[in-house]
């Protein structure tokens, strides 16, 4: 049996998916902020993709100036609250903390960041002055971290901004694609509401921009267009049995979990194919949804996994088993998944090779493919003069984030191929500056 019972109510779901970075109380925040050495040339700040002045915001918490602290955070990162929870702080700011060199627990920067910004959100603190309207309009496609960050920054510069979002809720992967034990829907959406109240951009939900005519209309009505569409569905493995019932994509499963919680059906024995962070999340989620066995199957060795070590530890802590050096050949079943046929692999002369005659079948009743997400090539090819690189990512000028079609700018996963929320937030903001320079 697994460590978790299948959740049958909202309360049981919350229990199984308890937040791994719970909100600090005032005393915890005071004591934790007291540990900070307020380093000059702080390595934690250098490690942050949005360059938040971390020593300053922690000092502000310690002196009781929470509004100042939230202001310092949001001035650098419009997803300050979400990033406090979903950022891989273990390998970014906290991983760079000087305490790690002395084998002392690093400062809990993420939780302190979350504490300060949560207070500002709860109290609806007004932190920003907007420039007066400059008469120019920008359309943003996608209400994810890149699009919303771009919208916020453009509003501070006096632009009228309209965001078009295909789904019914904002914040992209933060609400649709991050494991529920990292951030709750409520937390993610509260920050979105807070930002929209602060900055006053418009959002049209359930409004997919998907044809040449739609794009043409944006070009006619707006001075510039920002693309923040992210990535598509889980990539196909191109192998037999992928269309069987109970063979699902990790991205799609996580979205369903975030929207429907305990009502999502989970197999008794689940095999997750992949070795990245999404695979770790999917395996951990299967275990927390009451799967009796959740197995992570990866074609290379444990040391070669793309996932962060702390993500693998998190999955193991939830009761996930690892199977390494096994490559899937086919997903078996009669209408419904009954197992996966694997072949064992090994490294020979730096190349991964299959071991002849080592095939075996591992039975299961559910397969989750965590094999990366597809690029939105067909959609992007509708934009005249827009070039993609070899990896089908949008080509941009690295300074301005302008694409090869001068009216269009882009950031986020469609441009970087799939990084963290914090990278999208940083680049979306930078792109807004690029748009400003272009339109000025």
C-alpha positions in Angstrom: 0.0 0.0 0.0 1.1 3.6 -0.6 1.7 6.1 2.1 -1.4 8.1 1.2 -5.1 7.1 1.2 -7.1 8.2 -1.8 -8.7 11.6 -1.0 -12.5 11.6 -1.1 -13.1 15.1 0.0 -11.6 18.6 -0.4 -10.3 18.4 3.2 -8.5 15.1 2.5 -7.1 16.4 -0.7 -5.7 19.4 1.1 -4.2 17.1 3.7 -2.5 14.9 1.1 -1.3 18.0 -0.8 -0.1 20.0 2.2 2.0 23.0 1.2 5.7 22.2 1.2 6.4 25.9 1.9 3.6 26.9 4.3 3.0 30.6 5.2 5.2 31.8 8.0 3.7 33.5 11.1 5.1 36.8 12.4 7.4 35.2 15.0 8.8 32.7 12.4 9.4 35.6 10.0 11.1 37.7 12.6 13.5 34.9 13.8 14.3 33.7 10.2 15.0 37.3 9.0 17.3 37.8 12.1 19.6 35.0 10.7 20.3 36.9 7.5 23.9 38.4 7.3 22.8 41.1 4.8 25.8 40.3 2.7 27.3 43.0 0.5 27.3 41.8 -3.1 24.8 39.1 -1.9 25.2 35.9 -3.9 21.4 35.2 -3.4 20.5 38.3 -5.3 22.9 37.4 -8.2 21.3 33.9 -8.3 17.8 35.4 -8.7 16.7 35.8 -12.4 14.6 38.9 -11.4 17.5 40.3 -9.3 15.3 41.1 -6.2 17.3 43.0 -3.6 17.0 40.1 -1.1 19.1 41.5 1.8 17.0 44.7 1.7 13.6 43.0 1.7 14.7 40.7 4.5 16.0 43.6 6.6 12.7 45.4 6.0 10.8 42.3 7.3 13.1 42.3 10.4 12.5 45.9 11.1 8.7 45.5 10.8 8.4 47.4 7.5 6.4 44.8 5.6 4.9 47.2 3.0 8.5 48.4 2.2 9.5 44.7 1.9 6.7 43.8 -0.5 7.5 47.0 -2.5 11.1 45.9 -2.9 10.0 42.4 -4.1 7.3 43.6 -6.5 9.6 46.3 -7.9 11.7 43.4 -9.3 9.2 40.6 -9.8 5.5 41.0 -10.4 5.0 37.3 -9.5 6.7 37.9 -6.1 4.2 35.9 -4.1 3.9 32.9 -6.4 7.7 32.8 -6.9 8.2 32.7 -3.2 6.4 29.3 -3.3 7.0 27.8 -6.7 10.6 28.9 -7.4 13.3 26.2 -7.1 14.8 28.3 -4.4 17.0 25.3 -3.4 19.1 25.8 -6.5 18.6 29.6 -7.0 18.7 32.1 -4.1 18.8 29.7 -1.2 21.3 27.5 -3.0 23.6 30.5 -3.3 23.2 31.5 0.4 26.6 31.9 2.1 25.4 29.7 4.9 25.5 26.6 2.6 29.3 26.9 2.5 29.4 26.4 6.3 26.9 23.5 6.1 24.3 25.7 7.9 20.7 25.7 6.7 20.3 28.6 4.3 17.9 31.5 5.0 14.4 30.5 3.9 14.2 33.3 1.4 11.2 31.9 -0.5 9.0 31.7 2.5 10.1 35.2 3.7 9.3 36.5 0.3 5.9 34.9 0.4 5.3 36.2 3.9 5.9 39.9 3.0 3.9 39.8 -0.3 1.0 37.8 1.2 0.5 40.6 3.7 0.4 43.2 0.9 -2.1 41.2 -1.0 -4.3 40.6 2.1 -4.3 44.3 2.9 -4.6 45.4 -0.7 -1.6 47.7 -0.3 -1.2 50.1 -3.2 2.5 49.9 -4.1 2.7 51.5 -7.6 2.2 54.8 -9.2 1.2 54.6 -12.9 2.5 57.0 -15.5 -0.2 59.1 -17.2 -1.7 57.6 -20.4 0.6 57.9 -23.5 -2.2 57.1 -26.0 -0.6 53.9 -27.2 -2.1 50.4 -26.9 -0.5 46.9 -26.6 -2.2 43.5 -27.0 -0.9 40.6 -24.9 -1.6 37.0 -25.9 -1.5 34.8 -22.9 -2.1 35.6 -19.2 0.8 33.6 -17.9 3.8 34.9 -15.9 5.4 36.4 -19.0 2.2 38.1 -20.3 1.1 39.5 -16.9 4.6 40.7 -16.0 4.7 42.5 -19.4 1.2 44.0 -18.8 2.2 45.3 -15.3 5.4 46.9 -16.6 3.7 48.5 -19.6 1.0 50.0 -17.3 3.7 51.7 -15.2 4.9 53.3 -18.5 1.5 54.6 -19.4 0.3 52.1 -22.1 -3.3 50.8 -22.4 -3.0 47.0 -22.2 -5.4 44.3 -23.1 -4.6 40.6 -22.4 -6.3 37.8 -24.4 -6.3 34.4 -22.5 -7.6 31.2 -24.0 -8.4 29.6 -20.6 -10.9 30.8 -18.0 -8.3 31.7 -15.4 -5.1 33.8 -15.4 -1.5 33.0 -14.4 -0.7 30.2 -16.9 1.3 27.3 -15.4 1.1 28.9 -11.9 -2.5 27.9 -11.7 -2.7 25.2 -14.4 0.7 23.5 -14.3 2.3 23.6 -10.9 1.9 20.7 -8.4 -0.9 21.5 -5.9 1.5 21.0 -2.9 3.6 24.0 -4.1 0.9 26.6 -4.4 -2.9 26.6 -4.0 -5.3 27.9 -6.7 -6.5 30.5 -4.2 -3.0 31.9 -3.6 -2.2 32.0 -7.3 -5.5 33.7 -8.2 -5.4 36.2 -5.3 -2.1 37.5 -6.6 -3.5 37.9 -10.1 -6.5 39.8 -8.7 -4.2 42.0 -6.7 -2.1 42.8 -9.7 -5.1 43.6 -11.9 -6.4 46.0 -9.3 -3.0 47.6 -8.9 -2.3 48.1 -12.6 -5.7 48.2 -14.3 -5.0 46.2 -17.5 -8.0 44.4 -19.1 -8.2 40.6 -19.5 -10.5 38.8 -21.9 -10.8 35.1 -20.7 -11.9 32.2 -22.9 -10.7 34.2 -25.9 -8.3 32.2 -27.9 -6.4 34.1 -30.6 -6.0 31.2 -33.1 -6.4 32.4 -36.7 -4.7 34.7 -39.1 -7.8 36.9 -38.9 -7.5 37.2 -35.1 -3.9 38.2 -35.4 -4.7 40.7 -38.2 -7.3 42.3 -36.0 -4.8 42.8 -33.2 -2.3 44.3 -35.6 -5.0 46.7 -36.8 -6.1 47.8 -33.3 -2.8 47.8 -31.3 0.6 49.4 -31.7 2.5 46.3 -30.6 1.7 42.6 -29.8 3.3 40.5 -27.1 3.3 36.7 -27.4 3.3 34.8 -24.1 1.5 31.6 -25.2 3.8 29.1 -23.4 4.0 25.5 -24.7 1.5 23.0 -26.0 0.3 19.6 -24.8 2.6 16.8 -23.7 4.7 15.6 -26.6 3.9 12.2 -28.2 6.3 9.3 -27.6 5.5 7.9 -31.1 5.1 4.4 -29.7 2.3 1.8 -29.8 -0.4 1.9 -27.1 -0.2 5.7 -26.5 -3.9 6.0 -27.4 -5.0 3.4 -24.7 -7.4 4.5 -22.0 -5.5 5.6 -18.8 -2.4 6.7 -20.8 -2.2 10.4 -20.1 0.1 13.4 -20.5 1.6 14.8 -17.3 0.8 18.4 -18.2 -2.9 17.5 -18.8 -3.1 15.5 -15.6 -1.6 18.3 -13.5 -4.1 20.7 -15.0 -7.0 18.4 -14.2 -5.7 17.9 -10.6 -5.5 21.7 -10.1 -9.0 22.2 -11.4 -10.9 19.1 -10.0 -8.8 18.1 -6.9 -10.1 14.9 -5.3 -12.5 14.1 -8.1 -9.7 13.1 -10.5 -9.4 9.3 -11.0 -6.0 7.7 -10.4 -4.8 4.2 -11.2 -3.7 1.7 -8.4 -0.3 1.1 -10.0 1.0 4.1 -11.9 4.1 4.3 -14.1 5.5 7.7 -14.9 7.8 7.9 -18.0 10.4 10.7 -17.8 13.2 12.1 -15.7 12.5 15.8 -15.5 10.9 18.0 -12.8 7.4 17.4 -14.3 7.9 13.6 -14.0 8.8 14.1 -10.3 5.6 16.1 -9.8 3.4 13.6 -11.6 4.8 10.6 -9.7 4.4 12.4 -6.4 0.9 13.5 -7.3 -0.1 9.9 -8.2 1.2 8.8 -4.8 -0.7 11.6 -3.0 -3.9 10.7 -4.9 -3.8 7.3 -3.3 -2.0 5.1 -5.9 -0.8 1.9 -4.1 2.4 2.1 -6.2 3.8 5.0 -8.1 6.9 4.2 -10.2 9.2 6.7 -12.0 10.7 5.0 -15.1 13.7 6.7 -16.7 15.8 5.5 -19.7 19.1 6.8 -18.2 20.7 6.5 -14.8 19.5 8.4 -11.7 22.6 10.7 -11.9 21.6 11.7 -15.4 18.0 12.8 -14.6 17.1 16.3 -15.6 15.2 16.9 -12.4 16.6 18.8 -9.5 17.7 16.6 -6.7 15.3 18.1 -4.2 12.4 17.3 -6.5 13.4 13.6 -6.6 13.8 13.6 -2.8 10.2 15.1 -2.6 8.9 12.3 -4.8 10.7 9.6 -2.8 9.3 11.2 0.4 5.8 10.7 -1.0 6.6 6.9 -1.5 7.6 7.0 -5.2 9.9 4.1 -6.5 12.5 4.7 -9.1 13.3 2.4 -12.1 16.4 3.5 -14.0 18.1 2.5 -17.2 14.8 1.3 -18.7 13.5 2.5 -22.0 9.8 2.0 -22.9 9.1 0.1 -26.1 5.3 -0.1 -26.0 2.4 0.5 -23.8 0.3 -2.7 -23.5 -3.3 -3.3 -23.0 -6.7 -4.2 -24.6 -8.5 -0.9 -24.8 -7.1 0.1 -21.4 -3.5 0.2 -20.1 -2.3 -3.1 -18.6 1.5 -2.6 -18.6 4.6 -1.2 -20.2 7.2 -3.2 -22.1 10.7 -2.0 -21.4 14.2 -2.8 -22.5 17.2 -2.2 -20.2 19.8 0.3 -21.2 23.5 1.0 -20.5 26.1 3.7 -21.4 28.6 2.4 -23.9 31.4 4.8 -25.1 29.3 7.8 -24.0 26.2 6.6 -25.9 23.0 5.1 -24.4 22.4 1.7 -25.9 19.7 -1.0 -25.4 20.8 -4.4 -24.0 19.7 -7.1 -26.4 17.3 -9.7 -25.0 16.7 -7.7 -21.8 13.0 -6.8 -22.5 10.5 -7.2 -19.7 6.9 -6.1 -18.9 6.0 -4.1 -15.8 2.3 -4.3 -15.2 0.3 -1.2 -14.3 -3.2 0.3 -14.8 -2.1 3.8 -15.6 0.8 5.5 -17.6 1.7 9.1 -17.3 3.9 10.5 -20.0 6.1 13.2 -18.6 8.1 13.6 -21.8 8.2 17.3 -22.4 5.7 19.6 -24.1 5.2 20.3 -27.8 6.0 23.7 -29.3 3.2 25.7 -30.8 4.7 25.7 -34.3 1.5 25.6 -36.4 0.1 28.6 -34.4 3.3 30.6 -34.6 3.7 30.0 -38.3 0.6 32.1 -38.9 2.5 35.3 -38.0 4.2 36.7 -41.0 8.0 37.0 -40.9 8.2 35.4 -37.4 11.3 33.2 -37.3 11.8 30.2 -35.0 15.2 28.7 -34.0 16.3 25.1 -34.5 14.4 24.1 -31.4 11.2 25.7 -32.7 11.5 28.5 -30.1 10.6 32.1 -31.1 13.8 33.9 -32.1 14.1 37.2 -30.3 16.7 40.0 -29.8 18.1 39.1 -26.4 18.0 42.7 -25.2 14.6 43.9 -26.4 12.8 40.6 -26.8 11.6 41.8 -30.2 10.9 39.1 -32.8 11.9 39.1 -36.5 8.5 40.7 -37.1 9.1 44.2 -35.6 5.5 44.6 -34.3 5.7 41.4 -32.2 7.6 40.7 -29.0 7.8 37.4 -27.1 9.0 35.9 -23.8 8.2 32.9 -21.6 8.2 29.2 -22.5 7.4 29.7 -26.2 10.7 31.7 -26.4 12.9 29.9 -23.9 11.7 26.4 -24.6 10.4 25.8 -21.0 12.0 27.3 -17.9 10.8 28.4 -14.5 8.0 30.9 -13.6 10.6 33.3 -12.4 12.4 33.3 -15.8 9.1 34.1 -17.6 8.4 36.9 -15.1 11.8 38.4 -15.6 11.7 38.2 -19.4 8.1 39.5 -19.7 9.1 42.6 -17.8 12.2 43.1 -19.9 10.1 42.7 -23.1 7.8 45.5 -21.9 10.9 47.8 -21.8 11.7 46.6 -25.3 8.2 47.5 -26.5 8.5 50.9 -24.8 11.8 51.7 -26.6 10.3 50.5 -29.9 7.1 52.6 -29.6 9.0 55.7 -28.2 
